[in-house]
Amino acid sequence: MENYEALLATLALTMGASWASGINLYAALLVLGIGGSTGNIALPPDLLVLQNPMVIGAAGLMYFVEFFVDKTPGVDTGWDSIHTFIRIPAGAMLAAGAVGDVAPAMEIAAGILGGSLSATSHATKSGTRMLINTSPEPFSNWGASIAEDLLVLGGLWTALNQPLVFLGLLLLFIVIAAWLLPKLWRLIKTVFRKIGRIFGLVADDGGDGVLDKTSGSINKLDELERLQQLRQSGALTQAEFIAEKKHLLRHADSGDAAIK
């Protein structure tokens, strides 16, 4: 029974640290470092370095910077882009260190899983914030940033104190992320396409479509399905959907006539 509980605790710490690092790495380092140095968290040997005052100080300084940067619309997206190359490797290293003194193959496997999980949470966070930044008011951005900080603190507390509950919630998060990320990506592409039209970076064919002209034949069924998905996700209004559908069919018909 003790071995089972120890395994569960290790798994929750491994997944919790990597998941949290994808959202707010410095908050996760502070929680683990301060918790370990005060004796509230029993860190595995490979993570004891997080208790070092220099590590805690550096994490605290970076968290202070991120606290304000993350609440500035637009700037937070740039910050997230840079931290793609920081949060994901850090999540992999934290996961590998959290499994303790085990076989190298186990550490590598933990690092792969941890890196994948931190990449998932990072992509979900950065994609959501990018869409929130399309709103002209800053309050939704501030609310999202504060909610993310609280989510990291609450998630790590749950992972350390209620590992089974945390693992269940983590599984739910993965399912939601797998459903949400493709939709976020489609919406983000639509936003960038519209921004590109505003600045003249994307070719427009008269202003009545979100579809760019492409060479070659057009698969009408695939394009109609994509338009339907955009309408259902809210990226297109009903009026825009009807206009785009007419534009697609007209363009496809003209292409067919040219081939004939």
HELIX and SHEET records of a PDB file:
HELIX    1   1 GLU A    2  SER A   37  1                                  36    
HELIX    2   2 PRO A   45  GLN A   51  5                                   7    
HELIX    3   3 PRO A   53  VAL A   69  1                                  17    
HELIX    4   4 VAL A   75  ALA A   98  1                                  24    
HELIX    5   5 PRO A  104  ILE A  132  1                                  29    
HELIX    6   6 PHE A  139  ASN A  161  1                                  23    
HELIX    7   7 PRO A  163  ILE A  198  1                                  36    
HELIX    8   8 LYS A  220  SER A  233  1                                  14    
HELIX    9   9 GLN A  238  ILE A  259  1                                  22    
END                                                                             
